[in-house]
Amino acid sequence: MSPVREHYNPVITQLLREHDRLSHDKIAERKTFQRQILFLMNAIKLEEFEQSFN
């Protein structure tokens, strides 16, 4: 696992747990968690892509 994944995976896991704890009727709050998770996943991919050229 890349260092950037090791750094962000615990954060993503915690966000997923918090997302799953919310009831399904809290759509706005769930979408906020989803956006944060997607942002972090994109940050991981970008960092790994940049590292592949170094």
N, CA, C and O atoms as a Tinker XYZ file with bonds, in Angstrom:
   216  protein
     1  N      0.847000   -1.171000    0.000000    73     2
     2  CA     0.000000    0.000000    0.000000    64     1     3
     3  C      0.893000    1.234000    0.000000    63     2     4     5
     4  O      1.899000    1.291000    0.708000    81     3
     5  N      0.513000    2.210000   -0.797000    73     3     6
     6  CA     1.312000    3.424000   -0.893000    64     5     7
     7  C      1.211000    4.232000    0.406000    63     6     8     9
     8  O      0.239000    4.111000    1.151000    81     7
     9  N      2.229000    5.053000    0.660000    73     7    10
    10  CA     2.202000    5.865000    1.887000    64     9    11
    11  C      0.989000    6.795000    1.962000    63    10    12    13
    12  O      0.433000    7.018000    3.037000    81    11
    13  N      0.588000    7.330000    0.818000    73    11    14
    14  CA    -0.570000    8.232000    0.838000    64    13    15
    15  C     -1.848000    7.473000    1.184000    63    14    16    17
    16  O     -2.722000    8.013000    1.862000    81    15
    17  N     -1.966000    6.229000    0.726000    73    15    18
    18  CA    -3.135000    5.411000    1.096000    64    17    19
    19  C     -3.105000    5.078000    2.583000    63    18    20    21
    20  O     -4.139000    5.110000    3.251000    81    19
    21  N     -1.932000    4.759000    3.096000    73    19    22
    22  CA    -1.818000    4.461000    4.519000    64    21    23
    23  C     -2.208000    5.673000    5.360000    63    22    24    25
    24  O     -2.744000    5.532000    6.459000    81    23
    25  N     -1.934000    6.858000    4.834000    73    23    26
    26  CA    -2.262000    8.087000    5.553000    64    25    27
    27  C     -3.768000    8.361000    5.545000    63    26    28    29
    28  O     -4.346000    8.692000    6.580000    81    27
    29  N     -4.401000    8.221000    4.374000    73    27    30
    30  CA    -5.807000    8.604000    4.227000    64    29    31
    31  C     -6.810000    7.496000    4.534000    63    30    32    33
    32  O     -7.960000    7.800000    4.852000    81    31
    33  N     -6.430000    6.250000    4.453000    73    31    34
    34  CA    -7.385000    5.160000    4.677000    64    33    35
    35  C     -8.080000    5.211000    6.034000    63    34    36    37
    36  O     -9.291000    4.993000    6.091000    81    35
    37  N     -7.374000    5.489000    7.129000    73    35    38
    38  CA    -8.094000    5.579000    8.409000    64    37    39
    39  C     -9.132000    6.705000    8.425000    63    38    40    41
    40  O    -10.194000    6.566000    9.031000    81    39
    41  N     -8.825000    7.803000    7.766000    73    39    42
    42  CA    -9.762000    8.925000    7.704000    64    41    43
    43  C    -10.988000    8.533000    6.888000    63    42    44    45
    44  O    -12.121000    8.796000    7.290000    81    43
    45  N    -10.755000    7.905000    5.742000    73    43    46
    46  CA   -11.863000    7.467000    4.890000    64    45    47
    47  C    -12.718000    6.432000    5.620000    63    46    48    49
    48  O    -13.945000    6.479000    5.545000    81    47
    49  N    -12.084000    5.511000    6.316000    73    47    50
    50  CA   -12.817000    4.496000    7.068000    64    49    51
    51  C    -13.702000    5.140000    8.132000    63    50    52    53
    52  O    -14.853000    4.741000    8.313000    81    51
    53  N    -13.169000    6.128000    8.827000    73    51    54
    54  CA   -13.954000    6.810000    9.855000    64    53    55
    55  C    -15.132000    7.554000    9.227000    63    54    56    57
    56  O    -16.241000    7.519000    9.759000    81    55
    57  N    -14.898000    8.225000    8.101000    73    55    58
    58  CA   -15.992000    8.917000    7.428000    64    57    59
    59  C    -17.074000    7.943000    6.963000    63    58    60    61
    60  O    -18.265000    8.237000    7.066000    81    59
    61  N    -16.658000    6.789000    6.455000    73    59    62
    62  CA   -17.635000    5.772000    6.036000    64    61    63
    63  C    -18.469000    5.278000    7.211000    63    62    64    65
    64  O    -19.675000    5.074000    7.072000    81    63
    65  N    -17.842000    5.087000    8.358000    73    63    66
    66  CA   -18.575000    4.636000    9.545000    64    65    67
    67  C    -19.591000    5.681000    9.987000    63    66    68    69
    68  O    -20.731000    5.352000   10.317000    81    67
    69  N    -19.164000    6.961000    9.991000    73    67    70
    70  CA   -20.077000    8.030000   10.374000    64    69    71
    71  C    -21.234000    8.133000    9.376000    63    70    72    73
    72  O    -22.381000    8.351000    9.764000    81    71
    73  N    -20.924000    7.974000    8.105000    73    71    74
    74  CA   -21.951000    7.999000    7.062000    64    73    75
    75  C    -22.959000    6.884000    7.290000    63    74    76    77
    76  O    -24.166000    7.106000    7.185000    81    75
    77  N    -22.480000    5.698000    7.596000    73    75    78
    78  CA   -23.357000    4.548000    7.779000    64    77    79
    79  C    -24.216000    4.652000    9.039000    63    78    80    81
    80  O    -25.280000    4.038000    9.118000    81    79
    81  N    -23.757000    5.424000   10.021000    73    79    82
    82  CA   -24.531000    5.597000   11.249000    64    81    83
    83  C    -25.734000    6.513000   11.053000    63    82    84    85
    84  O    -26.702000    6.437000   11.810000    81    83
    85  N    -25.678000    7.376000   10.043000    73    83    86
    86  CA   -26.783000    8.303000    9.809000    64    85    87
    87  C    -27.992000    7.561000    9.251000    63    86    88    89
    88  O    -27.858000    6.598000    8.496000    81    87
    89  N    -29.156000    8.024000    9.635000    73    87    90
    90  CA   -30.364000    7.416000    9.083000    64    89    91
    91  C    -30.509000    7.844000    7.621000    63    90    92    93
    92  O    -29.958000    8.862000    7.202000    81    91
    93  N    -31.242000    7.067000    6.873000    73    91    94
    94  CA   -31.364000    7.302000    5.436000    64    93    95
    95  C    -32.128000    8.576000    5.103000    63    94    96    97
    96  O    -32.035000    9.065000    3.977000    81    95
    97  N    -32.876000    9.123000    6.047000    73    95    98
    98  CA   -33.616000   10.346000    5.768000    64    97    99
    99  C    -32.756000   11.606000    5.885000    63    98   100   101
   100  O    -33.212000   12.689000    5.520000    81    99
   101  N    -31.553000   11.491000    6.372000    73    99   102
   102  CA   -30.635000   12.638000    6.473000    64   101   103
   103  C    -29.784000   12.716000    5.200000    63   102   104   105
   104  O    -28.574000   12.496000    5.224000    81   103
   105  N    -30.441000   13.029000    4.116000    73   103   106
   106  CA   -29.813000   12.991000    2.800000    64   105   107
   107  C    -28.678000   14.003000    2.684000    63   106   108   109
   108  O    -27.601000   13.664000    2.193000    81   107
   109  N    -28.896000   15.223000    3.122000    73   107   110
   110  CA   -27.872000   16.263000    2.986000    64   109   111
   111  C    -26.607000   15.896000    3.755000    63   110   112   113
   112  O    -25.499000   16.060000    3.246000    81   111
   113  N    -26.771000   15.401000    4.976000    73   111   114
   114  CA   -25.615000   15.029000    5.781000    64   113   115
   115  C    -24.866000   13.853000    5.157000    63   114   116   117
   116  O    -23.636000   13.826000    5.148000    81   115
   117  N    -25.618000   12.880000    4.634000    73   115   118
   118  CA   -24.987000   11.725000    3.991000    64   117   119
   119  C    -24.214000   12.156000    2.748000    63   118   120   121
   120  O    -23.121000   11.652000    2.488000    81   119
   121  N    -24.776000   13.085000    1.983000    73   119   122
   122  CA   -24.088000   13.568000    0.785000    64   121   123
   123  C    -22.809000   14.325000    1.142000    63   122   124   125
   124  O    -21.825000   14.270000    0.404000    81   123
   125  N    -22.824000   15.020000    2.256000    73   123   126
   126  CA   -21.614000   15.710000    2.708000    64   125   127
   127  C    -20.497000   14.713000    2.973000    63   126   128   129
   128  O    -19.356000   14.927000    2.561000    81   127
   129  N    -20.822000   13.626000    3.659000    73   127   130
   130  CA   -19.828000   12.582000    3.902000    64   129   131
   131  C    -19.349000   11.971000    2.596000    63   130   132   133
   132  O    -18.156000   11.724000    2.423000    81   131
   133  N    -20.275000   11.727000    1.677000    73   131   134
   134  CA   -19.907000   11.145000    0.387000    64   133   135
   135  C    -18.940000   12.049000   -0.372000    63   134   136   137
   136  O    -17.976000   11.570000   -0.969000    81   135
   137  N    -19.198000   13.351000   -0.350000    73   135   138
   138  CA   -18.304000   14.298000   -1.035000    64   137   139
   139  C    -16.911000   14.309000   -0.409000    63   138   140   141
   140  O    -15.906000   14.352000   -1.119000    81   139
   141  N    -16.854000   14.269000    0.920000    73   139   142
   142  CA   -15.557000   14.244000    1.601000    64   141   143
   143  C    -14.783000   12.983000    1.242000    63   142   144   145
   144  O    -13.580000   13.037000    0.991000    81   143
   145  N    -15.468000   11.862000    1.219000    73   143   146
   146  CA   -14.826000   10.589000    0.884000    64   145   147
   147  C    -14.312000   10.607000   -0.549000    63   146   148   149
   148  O    -13.179000   10.201000   -0.808000    81   147
   149  N    -15.138000   11.074000   -1.480000    73   147   150
   150  CA   -14.713000   11.147000   -2.879000    64   149   151
   151  C    -13.538000   12.094000   -3.059000    63   150   152   153
   152  O    -12.631000   11.817000   -3.844000    81   151
   153  N    -13.548000   13.216000   -2.335000    73   151   154
   154  CA   -12.426000   14.152000   -2.412000    64   153   155
   155  C    -11.135000   13.477000   -1.971000    63   154   156   157
   156  O    -10.108000   13.602000   -2.639000    81   155
   157  N    -11.179000   12.762000   -0.849000    73   155   158
   158  CA    -9.980000   12.089000   -0.355000    64   157   159
   159  C     -9.519000   10.985000   -1.301000    63   158   160   161
   160  O     -8.320000   10.805000   -1.513000    81   159
   161  N    -10.469000   10.250000   -1.869000    73   159   162
   162  CA   -10.101000    9.200000   -2.806000    64   161   163
   163  C     -9.448000    9.796000   -4.062000    63   162   164   165
   164  O     -8.491000    9.234000   -4.594000    81   163
   165  N     -9.966000   10.923000   -4.524000    73   163   166
   166  CA    -9.353000   11.603000   -5.667000    64   165   167
   167  C     -7.968000   12.138000   -5.316000    63   166   168   169
   168  O     -7.058000   12.104000   -6.145000    81   167
   169  N     -7.808000   12.628000   -4.098000    73   167   170
   170  CA    -6.501000   13.117000   -3.658000    64   169   171
   171  C     -5.483000   11.982000   -3.649000    63   170   172   173
   172  O     -4.331000   12.175000   -4.035000    81   171
   173  N     -5.904000   10.806000   -3.213000    73   171   174
   174  CA    -5.021000    9.629000   -3.213000    64   173   175
   175  C     -4.599000    9.299000   -4.636000    63   174   176   177
   176  O     -3.412000    9.118000   -4.907000    81   175
   177  N     -5.563000    9.220000   -5.545000    73   175   178
   178  CA    -5.258000    8.875000   -6.939000    64   177   179
   179  C     -4.328000    9.899000   -7.567000    63   178   180   181
   180  O     -3.390000    9.531000   -8.275000    81   179
   181  N     -4.574000   11.180000   -7.319000    73   179   182
   182  CA    -3.719000   12.231000   -7.879000    64   181   183
   183  C     -2.301000   12.109000   -7.346000    63   182   184   185
   184  O     -1.343000   12.206000   -8.113000    81   183
   185  N     -2.154000   11.897000   -6.051000    73   183   186
   186  CA    -0.823000   11.772000   -5.446000    64   185   187
   187  C     -0.088000   10.554000   -5.994000    63   186   188   189
   188  O      1.101000   10.627000   -6.307000    81   187
   189  N     -0.793000    9.444000   -6.108000    73   187   190
   190  CA    -0.161000    8.244000   -6.659000    64   189   191
   191  C      0.231000    8.453000   -8.122000    63   190   192   193
   192  O      1.278000    7.974000   -8.558000    81   191
   193  N     -0.592000    9.153000   -8.865000    73   191   194
   194  CA    -0.292000    9.449000  -10.264000    64   193   195
   195  C      0.963000   10.323000  -10.363000    63   194   196   197
   196  O      1.838000   10.070000  -11.190000    81   195
   197  N      1.042000   11.349000   -9.516000    73   195   198
   198  CA     2.211000   12.216000   -9.510000    64   197   199
   199  C      3.471000   11.448000   -9.109000    63   198   200   201
   200  O      4.541000   11.657000   -9.681000    81   199
   201  N      3.341000   10.566000   -8.131000    73   199   202
   202  CA     4.495000    9.778000   -7.680000    64   201   203
   203  C      4.975000    8.804000   -8.740000    63   202   204   205
   204  O      6.151000    8.443000   -8.762000    81   203
   205  N      4.081000    8.377000   -9.618000    73   203   206
   206  CA     4.477000    7.436000  -10.673000    64   205   207
   207  C      5.428000    8.068000  -11.662000    63   206   208   209
   208  O      6.129000    7.352000  -12.378000    81   207
   209  N      5.476000    9.394000  -11.728000    73   207   210
   210  CA     6.373000   10.071000  -12.642000    64   209   211
   211  C      7.697000   10.453000  -11.990000    63   210   212   213
   212  O      8.604000   10.934000  -12.670000    81   211
   213  N      7.817000   10.249000  -10.706000    73   211   214
   214  CA     9.071000   10.585000   -9.993000    64   213   215
   215  C     10.036000    9.436000   -9.987000    63   214   216
   216  O     11.129000    9.550000   -9.434000    81   215
